[in-house]
Amino acid sequence: MAELVFVGCYTGEAGNGTGITTFSRSASGSLTEVASLPLECPSWLVRHPSLPVLYAVNETATGSVTALSFDASGSLSVLGALETGGAHPCHLAVTPDGRFLLCANYTGGSLAVFSLSPSGALLSRTALAQHTGSGPRTDRQEAAHVHMALPGPGIVSAVDLGTDEIRSYTLTPSGGLEPLAVSSLPPGTGPRQLVRRPGTDLAYVVGELAGTLVTVRETAPGAFSVVASTASTVKPPSVPNLVAHVELADSRLYLSNRGPDCVTEFALDEAAAVADQPCGANPRHFALVDGTCYVAAQSEDAITAFTLTASGESELRYYPTGSPTFVLPVSLP
C-alpha cells in the first residue's frame, strides 16, 4: 500500500511556501518529497471520501477553493476552482456522501456550501450563510470569524471564533442551509475547532483565544451545552498561547498549542492533560499515523515528526518545507 502525505502552506506575502508538496511515507515513518504543485495559499486540505480528489482553500482576500486530482505517484492536477464568497477561507469538509463541500470563510465570517459532481469536480456554490456579531476580545472578535464547518447527519455546525458561538444548520438535499441552533460558549473562548467523540453525546471545542479545551454535550442535533473547561497544556505557558488543532484517537485527545509550541495529550476518561510534547515553532496542524504525529510547524519551515510514547517525550525528526500549515496523510491500494 502506497503512503502519501500532502502538505499545504502559506505562499507569497503570507509565507515561504510554493503550493502543495507531496511526500511519500516509508514503513519506518520517514518522509521523502516526491512532487509539488504551485498554488496560492493552500492552507487547508481535505480528501473526497471515495475518490482520488483533494480540495484546497486558497486563503486570500478574494477567497477561493480548488479541486485537484491525484495519482499513486503523488502528482496533482487542477480540476477547477470557485470563489468562496468570503475572504480568507480557512477550513474545508466534505459530507460523508461526497455530494457537498463545506467551507468556512474566516475574515468573511460566512459558511459556504458547494455541490460536487459524481467525479468530485466543483459544480456551484449552493449556499452562503453570513454570520454577524462580536466578542469581548476587540483585537480578534470585532466581527464574526467562521473557523470550521463540521458535518453531521443532515446538519452542519459552524464554529465562530469571533462570536463565541457554534451555529448549526440543516443541510437540505439541494445544498441549502436552514438555521437550526445557536450554542453560546464562555465569552472570550475564541472557538476554533469542534470534534465529536464517537459513541457518546460529548464533543470538544478548541478555545484558541482562551487557551482552553472545552467539553460540550450535544443535547439535540447541532445544539451544544458546556460541560467543563480546562487549560490546553499540562504546564501553564509562560508565553501567549493560540490553541490550534485537535485530533481524537480512541480515549486520547491531542491538541496543538502555538506559543508553548507543543502537542498536548489528554486522557479523556480522566478528563486530564497528561503530557506536553515539544514539536517545533508554531504548530498549526498535525496528523496521527500509525503511532507517529506529523506536525505542520509553520514557523520552523518544516514538518516535524515524533513517536507517540507513554512518557509523552520523543525525539523530533525534521522534514524541511516552506511555511507548512496542513498535513494530509493518504493511503492508496
C-alpha positions in Angstrom: 0.0 0.0 0.0 1.4 3.4 -1.0 1.5 6.0 1.6 1.4 9.7 0.7 1.4 12.9 2.7 0.1 16.1 1.1 1.3 19.3 2.8 -0.5 22.7 2.4 1.2 26.0 3.2 1.2 29.8 3.1 2.7 31.4 0.0 3.7 34.9 -1.2 3.4 37.7 1.4 1.8 35.2 3.8 4.7 32.7 3.9 7.6 30.9 2.4 5.8 28.0 0.7 5.1 27.5 -3.0 1.9 25.3 -3.0 1.0 21.7 -2.2 4.0 19.4 -1.6 3.7 15.7 -1.8 5.8 13.3 0.4 6.0 9.6 0.3 6.0 7.9 3.7 8.1 4.8 4.3 7.3 1.8 6.6 9.5 3.4 9.2 7.5 6.7 9.0 10.2 8.8 7.3 9.1 11.3 4.6 10.6 12.0 1.2 9.5 14.7 -1.1 8.2 13.3 -4.4 6.1 16.1 -6.1 4.8 19.6 -5.8 2.2 21.9 -7.4 2.4 25.7 -7.3 -0.9 27.0 -5.7 -1.8 30.2 -3.8 -2.0 29.8 -0.1 -3.5 26.2 0.1 -3.7 26.4 3.9 -6.3 23.7 4.4 -6.7 20.4 2.5 -9.4 17.7 2.6 -9.8 14.5 0.6 -13.0 13.3 -1.1 -14.3 10.3 0.9 -14.2 7.9 -2.0 -12.3 9.5 -4.9 -8.7 10.4 -5.6 -9.6 14.1 -5.3 -8.4 16.8 -2.9 -9.8 20.2 -2.2 -7.7 23.1 -1.0 -8.7 26.5 0.2 -6.9 29.5 -1.3 -6.7 31.6 1.9 -6.6 35.1 0.3 -8.6 38.3 0.5 -10.6 37.1 -2.6 -11.2 33.6 -1.3 -11.5 30.5 -3.4 -11.4 26.8 -3.3 -9.5 24.5 -5.7 -10.3 20.9 -6.6 -7.4 18.6 -7.6 -7.0 15.0 -8.7 -4.0 12.9 -7.6 -2.4 9.7 -8.7 -0.4 7.0 -6.9 2.9 8.9 -7.6 1.6 11.9 -5.7 1.3 14.1 -8.7 -1.6 16.6 -8.6 -3.7 18.2 -11.4 -6.1 21.1 -11.0 -9.8 20.2 -11.8 -11.2 23.7 -11.3 -11.7 26.5 -8.8 -14.6 28.6 -7.5 -14.8 31.7 -5.3 -16.0 31.0 -1.8 -18.0 34.2 -1.3 -15.9 35.4 1.6 -12.3 36.5 2.5 -9.7 34.1 3.8 -11.3 30.7 3.7 -9.5 28.5 6.3 -11.3 25.2 6.7 -13.0 22.6 4.4 -15.0 19.4 5.0 -16.8 17.0 2.6 -20.1 15.5 3.6 -19.8 11.7 4.0 -21.9 11.1 0.9 -19.4 13.1 -1.2 -22.2 15.4 -2.5 -21.2 18.7 -0.9 -18.1 20.6 0.1 -18.3 22.9 3.2 -16.1 26.0 3.5 -15.5 28.3 6.5 -14.6 31.9 5.4 -12.7 33.3 8.4 -12.4 37.1 7.6 -15.7 36.9 5.6 -17.5 35.5 8.6 -19.6 33.1 6.5 -20.2 29.5 5.7 -20.3 28.3 2.1 -21.6 25.1 0.5 -20.6 23.7 -2.9 -22.2 20.9 -4.9 -19.8 18.2 -6.2 -20.2 16.1 -9.3 -20.0 12.3 -9.3 -16.4 12.7 -10.4 -15.6 15.1 -7.5 -15.5 18.3 -9.5 -16.8 21.5 -8.2 -20.2 22.4 -9.7 -21.5 25.5 -8.0 -21.9 27.3 -4.7 -25.3 26.3 -3.4 -25.5 28.4 -0.1 -23.7 31.2 1.7 -24.7 31.8 5.4 -23.4 35.1 6.7 -22.8 35.4 10.4 -22.9 38.6 12.4 -21.8 39.5 16.0 -18.7 40.1 18.0 -17.0 39.1 21.3 -15.1 40.7 24.2 -11.7 40.4 22.6 -11.7 43.5 20.5 -8.5 42.7 18.7 -9.7 39.3 17.4 -13.5 39.3 18.0 -14.5 42.6 16.3 -16.7 40.6 13.9 -17.8 37.1 13.0 -15.0 34.8 12.1 -16.1 31.3 11.0 -13.2 28.9 11.6 -14.7 25.5 10.9 -17.6 23.6 9.4 -18.3 20.2 10.9 -20.8 18.0 9.0 -23.2 15.7 10.9 -26.2 13.6 9.8 -28.1 16.1 7.7 -26.6 19.1 9.6 -23.6 21.4 9.6 -22.2 23.0 12.7 -20.1 26.2 12.1 -17.6 27.2 14.8 -17.4 31.0 15.0 -14.3 32.4 16.7 -15.5 36.0 16.5 -18.9 35.5 18.3 -18.1 32.6 20.7 -20.8 30.5 19.1 -21.5 27.2 17.4 -24.2 27.9 14.7 -25.8 24.8 13.3 -27.8 24.4 10.1 -29.9 21.8 8.4 -28.3 20.9 5.1 -31.1 20.5 2.6 -30.9 17.9 -0.2 -30.2 20.7 -2.7 -27.3 22.1 -0.6 -29.1 24.8 1.1 -28.6 25.9 4.8 -31.5 26.4 7.2 -30.8 27.8 10.7 -31.2 25.0 13.3 -29.5 26.0 16.6 -27.1 28.6 18.1 -25.0 27.5 21.1 -23.0 30.0 23.2 -19.6 29.4 24.7 -17.9 31.3 27.5 -17.1 34.8 26.4 -13.6 35.2 25.0 -13.2 31.5 24.3 -12.5 32.2 20.6 -13.6 28.7 19.4 -11.5 27.4 16.5 -12.5 23.7 16.1 -15.1 21.2 17.2 -14.8 17.4 17.2 -17.4 14.8 18.3 -16.4 11.8 20.4 -17.9 8.7 18.7 -20.4 6.7 20.6 -21.2 9.5 23.0 -23.1 12.8 23.1 -19.8 14.6 24.0 -17.7 16.9 21.9 -14.7 19.0 22.4 -14.1 22.6 21.4 -10.6 24.3 20.9 -10.6 27.7 22.6 -7.9 29.4 20.6 -8.1 32.8 22.4 -8.7 31.5 26.0 -6.1 28.7 25.7 -8.7 26.1 26.7 -10.2 22.8 25.8 -14.0 23.0 26.3 -16.1 19.8 26.8 -19.6 20.2 25.5 -22.7 17.9 25.3 -24.8 17.7 22.2 -28.3 17.9 23.8 -30.1 17.9 20.5 -28.7 17.6 16.9 -26.5 20.7 16.5 -27.2 22.1 19.9 -24.4 22.1 22.5 -24.1 22.9 26.2 -20.9 23.5 28.1 -19.9 20.7 30.5 -16.4 21.7 31.5 -13.3 23.7 30.5 -9.7 23.0 31.2 -6.3 24.5 30.3 -4.9 23.3 27.0 -1.5 22.4 28.3 -0.1 20.4 31.3 2.2 23.3 32.4 0.8 26.8 32.5 2.5 28.5 29.5 4.9 31.4 30.1 4.1 32.9 26.6 0.8 33.7 24.9 -0.9 30.6 23.6 -3.0 30.3 20.5 -4.5 26.8 20.5 -4.8 25.4 17.0 -5.7 21.8 16.1 -7.4 18.8 17.8 -7.4 15.1 17.0 -9.1 12.2 18.7 -7.5 8.8 18.9 -9.7 6.3 20.9 -9.7 7.5 24.5 -6.9 10.1 23.9 -7.2 13.6 22.6 -4.2 15.6 21.1 -4.1 19.4 20.9 -1.5 21.7 19.4 -0.5 24.9 21.2 1.2 27.8 19.4 3.4 29.8 21.7 4.3 26.9 24.0 4.9 25.1 20.7 3.8 21.7 21.9 1.3 19.0 21.3 -0.6 18.1 24.5 -2.1 14.7 25.1 -5.3 14.4 27.1 -6.7 11.2 28.7 -10.4 11.7 28.0 -11.7 9.3 30.6 -9.8 11.1 33.3 -10.5 14.5 31.7 -6.9 15.5 32.3 -3.9 16.6 30.3 -1.1 14.1 30.8 1.9 15.3 28.6 3.3 18.2 26.6 5.4 17.1 23.6 7.7 19.8 22.1 7.0 19.9 18.3 8.7 22.9 16.6 7.7 26.5 16.2 4.0 27.5 15.6 2.3 24.0 15.2 -0.7 25.0 13.1 -1.9 21.5 12.3 -0.9 17.9 12.8 -1.9 14.3 11.8 -1.6 11.0 13.6 -0.5 8.0 11.5 0.5 4.6 12.9 1.8 5.9 16.2 3.6 8.9 14.7 2.5 12.5 14.9 3.3 14.7 11.9 3.2 18.4 12.7 3.0 21.4 10.4 5.5 23.6 12.3 4.7 26.7 10.3 7.5 29.0 11.6 10.0 26.1 11.6 9.6 25.8 7.8 9.4 22.0 8.4 7.1 19.1 9.1 8.3 17.7 12.4 7.5 14.1 13.5 7.6 12.3 16.8 6.6 8.9 18.0 3.6 8.8 20.5 5.0 7.3 23.7 3.7 6.5 27.2 6.1 9.1 28.7 5.0 11.8 26.3 8.5 12.7 25.2 10.1 11.6 21.9 12.9 12.8 19.7 11.8 15.2 16.9 12.6 14.5 13.2 12.6 17.4 10.7 11.4 17.4 7.0 12.0 20.9 5.5 9.2 22.6 3.6 8.2 26.3 3.5 5.6 27.6 5.9 3.5 24.4 6.3 0.0 24.7 7.6 -1.6 21.4 6.9 -0.7 17.7 6.9 -2.9 15.2 5.0 -1.9 11.5 5.0 -3.4 9.4 2.3 -3.2 5.6 1.9 -3.5 4.1 -1.6 -4.1 0.5 -2.6 
